[in-house]
């Protein structure tokens, strides 16, 4: 997918994101970056809904710190909102 292909990308259950995408394509065509980086690059604005208390499997990497790191690595603006519950 080309960069900024979409205007807005909304991901629910973002805590279920994996370290790497594993599409069913030949190895040579698979992305070399993390799934979070793929998502950030795919859209101008990305909204992620994540609950780090619901991470089920060790290969799920949707923790805020990992998302923050990916945004910083790519030089993108990052804003986090925490519900007042």
N, C-alpha and C positions, 0 to 999 in steps of 0.2 A: 504494500500500500504506500502511496506517495505521502510525503509530509503534508500536514494540514488539509487532508482530503475532505474532512468534515468540519463544519463550523462548531458544533457542540456534540460532545460524546458523553453520555451519562451511563455510568456503570454502577449498578446495584450489586450488593454482595461482593464488593471489591476486596474484601478480606480473603476471598477464595482464589485470587489471582495466583498464578504459578510463577516460578522463577523464570522459566522459558516456555515459549509456545512450542507445541509439538504437532504442527500440522502434518497431515498425511501426504507429504510431498517428499521428493528425493532429498537426502541430507544436504546436498549442495544448495538447495533452494530455501532451507530453513533460516529463520532470522538468527543473527549473531548477537542480538541485544536482548535484554530482559523483556518480559511481557509488559511490565509497567512502562518501560521506555517506548515500546511499540505503541502503546495506547497514547502516551503523551505526545508522541510525534504525529499520530494519526489525525489530530484535531487541533483547532485553534484554542478551544476551551474544553477542558475535561473536568467532569464532576464525578467524584468517586464517593460512594456511600460504603463505609467500612466499619465493621465492629470487630476489633481485634480480639474480643472475648469469644468469638465464634469460629476462630481458626480451628479446623478439624484435623488437617493432615500436615505433616512436616514440610511438604513441598509447597504449601500455600504461604505466600509472602506479602499479603496485603496489609502489612503493619504500617502505621503512619511513618515511622522512622525510615523504612525502606522506600516508601513513596517520596518522602522529603529528599532523600539522598538522590533518587533518580531525577527528580525535578531540578535539583541543584546541579547535578552532573550535566544535564542538558541545557542549563542556563535559562530555565523557564521560571516564570513567577509562580509561587506556591502560596496558597492561603488555606488555612485549616480552621474549620468551625467545629466546636465541640458543643453538643446539646447541653442545655441547662436543666438536667434532670436530677 
